[in-house]
Amino acid sequence: MQQQSASEIRTRATQSDESDRARWHIRFAPLAEPTAPTPPTAPAAPVSYALPEQVADAIVRLEERNTRLDEEFAAVQRESLALRRESLSTQREALAAHQATARAMERIADRLDGLLTDRSAPAAPAPTAQPPRPTAEAVLADWKTRMSVTEDVWAVAVTIAPALAEEGELLQPLGTIAARTGLSVRRVNECLRFMRKHACIEARGGAPDGSPVYVLRARTGPPQRSAPS
């Protein structure tokens, strides 16, 4: 029994060879047979959908219609802006014309008042020796006895009294009197009319610029005070 048969010896030798080949394959197979690299994964391609031809045509027509509407709206906006500018320019021209007409009417009224005063005035007497001219204070004192003055009328009176006392006439334009008193030209003209109405001054001709020339008016009767309008 201690002796082994030849078949058993061959079987063991075969098993030993197979075991050696297995161990060699485990140790050296990765070096002898390299594995191929794994290719990178490609990104997924976007998914596209095909629209029906009728739907695509409808979308195109809708976009074209929206574009035309935007262009038409912009054109209407431009026309509206141009009309507004034209209307504003017309209103400014009308206002300027109205102001010019008002100033012309005031000058005509002043000239008519002067003409009526000249016609109603009695014939001038023969020239005689001129009495000494009154002072500005005397003129203002005399005016106070003829009328009851407001602040505006008194401001105009104080402004024109020195010129009337020294030169015998008032040649200052209405705009100059307005600038010195701080009143409007219209208000200055109203104050002068009030003073002319109460025989403080009278119109005597006109200046080259169309403004009336005023002179002192002599008293013809007892003083009568009246309140300004």
Phi, psi and omega in degrees: 000339180288333178277135180261150180284160182294327181291323179294320179298319180293323181295316179294321179297320180294317180297322180293320178296318181294323179293320178296319180295323180294316180295321179295321180295320181293322185278322189245356181296320179299331179278326184280328184231084179295143179274147180289140179295148179282123182295143180295150181280124181288142178297150182290132179289143179298147182270127178247147180239138180270123178274149174297149183300322181295319179295317179298318178297320180296320179295317179297316180296322180294318178295318178297319179296318178297322178296317179296318179298320178298318179295318179295321179296319178297320179295319178296320178298319179295318179296319179296319179296319178296320178295320179297318178296319179296319179296319179295319178296320178295319179297320178295318178296320179295320179295317179297319178295320179296317179296319178296320178296320179297318178295321179295319179296322178296318178296321179295318179297321179295318180294321178295319177299320178295319179295317179296322179294319179296321182289324182278347181287142179292162180299140182291135178290169179300144181300131178231178179296129181286129177292160179298142181288143181287162175278167179297324179294321179294321179297314181296321178296321179293320180295324180298332179280347183262337185206158172263119190259149171265180181298318181294314181297319180293323177299318178293318181298315180297328182286321186265345183299315180300318180295319179293324181287322184275317186255348180081354179206161182246114181250007182285134175296159179298324180297324178293317178296320179297319180293325182283331182264344183081011179262169175281161179299321180297317181293320177300317179296321178296320179295320179294322177296321179297317179292324177291323180297327182258026170062031174273321179222168175213150180282140180220086181079195182217155178277166179303330181276003179096351180286143180288151176260127182252145175229164176292144179250127182289150180285136180245000182197184180294148182294140178229120181269140176215152182276145177288154179280000000 
